[in-house]
Amino acid sequence: MNQTYFRTHHDGDTTTIISLGEWTLHHEPAIRKALQTLELKQNIIWDFAEVESFDSVGMLLFITFYQQFKKKASIKLVGYTQEQERLYRLVFAHYTKESIPSRDRNILYRIGELTLSSYLQFLSFLEFMGHVTASFLRYFVNPKNFRYKEIMYHIQQSGMNAIFIVALTSFLVGLVISYQSAVELAKFGADIFIVDMASISITRELGPMITAIVVAGRSGSAYTAQIGAMKITEEISAMRTMGFDPYYFLVLPRIIALMIALPLLIFFADVMGILGSAFAAKMELNISYMQFMERLQEVLDTKHFYIGIIKGPIFALLIALIGCFRGFEVSDDTESIGSQTTASVVNSIFFVIAFDALFSVILTQWGI
């Protein structure tokens, strides 16, 4: 909940600042940020009659801005109590303008900072996974509480509404790959092998990866923004207060919905990618659609199709987990929504590509 720490009004060349609420350590960043945006007149009246509490950090913040404002205008202080005056004298007696020298941020410092930050985020992710796992087990204990309505809603949002962009992207990728390959294959008289290359690469690798990347940028980022906005507006805190588990009601429906929707999108992407390839083969190599389909039935083994489809739920789990986790990592300012959404997309795409590479190596070693 947003809180106001002062209000101002202007009367001619006089600005009146009426301080409110708690000027304490917990609220110092917000008060400092708000004071930096003040527009001041030649005279200032600073009233502390409505301040609920002051601590040494709040008083130090007041002293800092009091000295800044005094350089630009004349200031009159009113409404302060004897306790606040004694705290002012105590803090001011030890106040110094000398800044503490900043630590040299050399390469070792940056490596340590990055390592510590990564370690803390890893611990946060383990905690998040623990909550999600516990909530997922509740589905088996009480299957009647399975949230079908929410799951169907997210299937529509993450799956049905993404069909157009997935279809267009897959069609263009299949078209471009086949068009570029056709030039080289034609040099060796191996025109028909364009079907082999396109069908296997699209169904096994490109279809799942393109779909996952599009969904990560579209749906994964949406999960982060939605949950992050709910955290800023304290809807998640309200859910906990009322006894509702946010992981059970917010995270699991999104994970299950995406694990259902992504394999279906991959199948659709395979079809559109092969159509794009057939279109390029017709244009560049004059291979008819009938020839293309006959060759496709000969060379495309079902194992390639199944490998691509099986990747769908795994990629969906990665994207949904990262998207929801980043949403819960949003802090109390709206700027963090943008940074966490960016991190969500980057992390999702990285792990999708990394796991796809891992699958390729393992399956190749197994001879599949």
N, C-alpha and C positions, 0 to 999 in steps of 0.2 A: 504494500500500500504506500503510495507516495505521500510524503509528509512535508509541510511547509515550516521552515525554521525562522522565517521573518516575513514581514510584509512592509511595503513601502508606499508612500504617497508624496506627491510633489505639490508644493504651494509656493508659486513664484520662484524665487531663487533658493528655496529651502527644500531639502529632502529629509523626510522623517523615516527612520528605520526602526521598526518595532520588532524586537527579537521575540521568538516564540519557542515553545517546546523544550527539548533537552539538548543543551550544547555540551555534548559528552564525546568521549573517544569513539563510541560506536557510530555516531552521526557526523564525525568530523569531515570525511570526504565529501558528503553531500552538502554540508554547510559551506565548505571551502569553494566547491564548484559553483554554488549559487551566488556567493559573495563576489566571485570574479566576474559575474555578468551584470553587476549593478551599474546603473547610470546615475551619476551624482550631480547635484547642483553645487553652488558656491558655499552654502551653509548646510550642515548636517546636524540633525537631532537624533541621537541614538538612544532608544528607550528599552530598558531591560525589565520593566515591571511585569511582563507576562512570561518571562523565562521560568520554566519549571525546575530545572536543575543545571548546575554548572560544575564541571570538574576542571582539573588543571589543563587538560588538552583543549577543552573549550575556551578556557581563559587565554591560553597561549595563542589560539587561533584569533581571538578578539584582539589581543595586543598586536599581532602581526598586521591585521587589516586596519586597525586603528592608526598605526603609524603610516601605513600606505595612504589612507584617506586624508590624514592630517597634512600631507604634502600638497594636496590638491584643494582642500577646503577647510573651513573652520568647523570644529566638532564640539557639540555639547552633549554630555552624557547625563541621562536622567533615569530614574526608576530603579537604580541598583540598590541592593540591600547591603547591610553591614558585613554579612558573611561573604558576599561577592567582592566587596571592597577589600576585605582582609586577604581573600584568595588572590586578588589582583596584585596587592603589595607583595605577597609571598612569591608569586610567579615572576613578577617584574624585577624583583631583587636578584633573581638568578637568570633573568633573560639575557641572552647574548645574540648579537647579530652575526657573530662569526659562524659560518656554516661548517658542518662537519665534512672533512674532505671525503669525496666519494672514492669508493674502492676502484682500483684499476681493473677494468673489465677486459683482461687479456684473454688469450685463446683458452687457457686452462680454466679460467673462471667461467667462460661461456660454455665449455664442455660440461663442467660440473653442474651449472645451472640447468642446462638442457637435460642432463642425466637425471637430476633430482626431479625436475618437472615431469619427465617421462615416467619415472618410477611412481610418483604420486598419482598420475593419471591411470597407470596400470592398476594400482590398488583401488582406485575409484571404480574402474571398470570391473574388477573382480567382485567388489561389493554389489555393483549393479547386476552382474550375472547371478550372484547369489539370490538377490531379491526376485529376479525373473524366474530362476529355476524353482524357487519355493512357490511362486505364484502359479507356475505351469503345473506343478504337482497337484495343486488344488483342483485343477480341471478334472483330474482322474478321481479325486476323492468325492467331488460334487459335480458330476457331469451335467446335472440339470441346470447348473449355473453357466453353462457354455453360452457365450455372448454371440449368438448367431447374427443378430441384427447389426451389431457393430462390425463384425467380420465381413458380412456382405457389403456393408457400406464402404469399407476400406478396399475390398476387392474391386468395387466399381471405381473408386477414386484412383487406386494404384494400378489397376489392370485395364478395365474397359476404357477409361479416359486416356490411357497412354497408347492405345492401339494405333492411332494415326501417326504419331511421331515415330513409334517403333517401326511401323510398316514402311514409312517413307525413308527412314535412315537405313533400314536393311536393304530395301530395293536399290537405293543409290550405291551402297557399299558393294552389293553383288554386281551391279552394273559396272562400276569403276574397276573392280578387280578383274572381271572377265574382259573388259575392254582393253585394259593395259596388258593382260596376259596374252590376249589374242594376237597381238603384234609379234611377240616372241615365238609363240607356238606355230604361227603361220610360216616362219622362216624354216622350220624343220619338217613341215608337212604334217604336224601333229595336231591339226585343228580340233579333232574330235575329243582330244584329251582335256580340252577346256571344261568339259562336263565333269570329268573325274576331279579335277582340281577344285572347281567351284562348289560342287555338291558336298564333298568331304570337308573342305575347309569351313564352309558356311554352317553345316549341321553340327560339326564337332567343336569348332572353336569360335568362329566369328559371330554366328547367331547368338549363342549364349552371352558372349562378352559384350557385344553391342547392346543387347537388350539390358544387361545388368548395368552398364554404364549410363544408358539413358534413364533407367529407373532410379539409379543412385542420384543423378542430377535432378530428377523430377520429384520422385516420391520420398527418397531419403532426406533430402533437404527440407521437404514439406513437414516430415515428421519432427525434425529438429525445431523448425520455426513454430509449429503448433504447440509442442510441449514446452518450448522455451517461453512463448507468450503466456501460456497458462501458469508457468512458474513465476513470471514477473508480476502477473495480476493476482498471485497468491491463490489461484484456483486449486493448485495441487495441495497447498497447505490446508485449504478448506476441506478438501476430500479426506485428508488424513484426520482432521478434527472430527469429521462426521463418521469416521470408522471405515472409510473406503480405501482400499489398497490401490494406489495409482498405477502400480506395475500390473496389477490384475485387470484394471479397467482401461488403461491407456496403452500399455506396451504390448501385452499379449495379443489383443485383437489385430494390431498392426502387423506383428510378426507372422501370425497364422495367415492373415489375408495375403500378405506378400509372398509367402511360401506357396500358396495356392495359385496366385495370379502369375507369378514369374514363369513357371514352366509353360503355361498356356501362351504367354507372350513370346517365349522362345520358339514354340512351335509355329506361331504366326510369323515370326521373324525369319525362320528357316524357309517357309513358303515364299515370302516376299523376296528374300535374298536370291533364291533359286530362280524366281521369275525375272529378277533383274539380270541375272547371269544369262538366262535364255534369251532375253531381249538383246543383250550385247552380242551374244553369239550369232544371232540372226542378222544383226546389223553389220558386224565386222567380218564374220566368217561364212555368212550365208548358210548357217546350219538351221534347218527348219525346226520348228517347235516339236514336231513329231519325232525327228531324229534325236533331238535333245532328250526327250522323255524316255525314248527307248534305251538310249545309252545310260540315262540316269538309273533306270531299273536294273541294269546290268552291274553297274559299278558301286552304287550306294548301298552298302551293307547296313542292316538295321542297327548294328552295334554303334555306328557313328551317330545315328539319330538318338539312341538311348543315352549315350554318353553326354550329349549336349543337353538333353532333357533333365538328366540326373543332376547336372550342375545347377539347375534352376533353384531348387529349394535351398541348396547350400549358399549360393550367392544371395538369395533373398534373406536368409537368416543373417548373413554378414551385414547387408545393407540396413535391415530393420534394426538390428541391435546397435549398430554404430549411430544411426539416425536418432533413435530414442535416447541412447546414452548421452549424445551431445546435447539433446534437448534438456536433460536433467542437469547438465553442466552449466547451463546459462545462469549468469549471476543476476544481480538486481538492477542492472542498467540495460537499456535497449541496445546499446552498441554491441554487447556480447552476443546478441542473437545473430548478428551478421558474422561475427568471427567464428562462432560455433557452427553456423550453417556452412560456412566455407570449409571449416575443418571436417565437417560431416561428409561433404562431397569428396574432398581430397582423400580422406581416410578410406571411404567406401570404394572409390575407384582403385586406389592402391591395393587394397586387400583383395578385390575381385581379380585384378590382374595377377597378383602374387599367387593366389590360390589356383587360378587357371594354369599358370606356369607349373605349379606343383603337381596338379593333376596330369598335365601333359607328360612330365618327366616320369611319374609313377606308372601311368598307363603304358607309356612306351617301353619301360623296363619290364613290365608284365607281358608285353607283346600284344596288347589290346589295341 
